[in-house]
């Protein structure tokens, strides 16, 4: 049983770390592409197209799902079980 808990803890930690890194990188990329560069290049922001909005929403839904998966794996690995005498 210990092997499953260690496997769940390591998998959950790796997924959480990857999710946090990709959330930062993706958010920074969205900021660069949709706010900073148009503002510097054209001096005005253009509205997002519907495809952009769907991509951004899908990106954050996937990140949320991965965050929940890592939470459940870590919760499983860290739950307290009493010893059987």
N, C-alpha and C positions, 0 to 999 in steps of 0.2 A: 504494500500500500504506500510505503514511503516513496517508491520510485515514481508513482503517479503524481504525488504531490510535488516532488522536485521537478518533474517534467512540466507540470502545469505552471509552476512558479517561473521557471526559465522561459517557457513559451510566452506566458503573460507579460513578463518583463520585457522581452524582446519586441513583442507587438506594441506594448505601451511606448517604449522608447522610439520605435519606428514611426508610430502614429504622431507622437509629439514633434519629432523632427520634420516629418512631412507636413504637419499642420503649419509649422513655422515657415518652411520653405514655400509651401503653396500659398499661404497668406501673403508672404512677401512678394511672390511672383504676381499675384493678383493686384497687389498695390502698385507694383512697378508697371504692369501692362495697362491697367485701367484707370490709374489716377496720376501717377507721377510723370510718365512719358508723354501722354496726351497734353498734360498741363504745360510741360516744358516745351514740347514741340509745336503745339498749335495755340497755346495760351488759353484754351477753353476745353472743358470736358464735354465729350459727346455722350449721349445716353447709351446704356448698354443694350445690345440686341437681345432678343428672347433666348437665343442659343447660349449667350454668355451667362444669363441669369440661371438657365437650367444647368449649365456646367458647374457654376459656383454652388448651387443648391445640392447637386449630386455629389460634388467634392466633399462638402461638409457632412452630408448624410453618410457617406462611406467612412469618413473619419470618426463620426459618432458611433457607427456600428463597430468599428475596430476598437474604439475606446471601451465600449460596453463589453466586447469579447474579452479584452485584456482584464477588465475589472472582474468579470465572472471567473476567469482562470485564476487570478490572484486571490480572490475570495475563497475559491475552492482549496487552493494550496495552503492558505493561512488559517483555515477554520480550526477551531479547537475541538479536539476529540478527547474525551476522558479515557483513561486507561481501564482496561478490563482486568479485574483481579483474578 
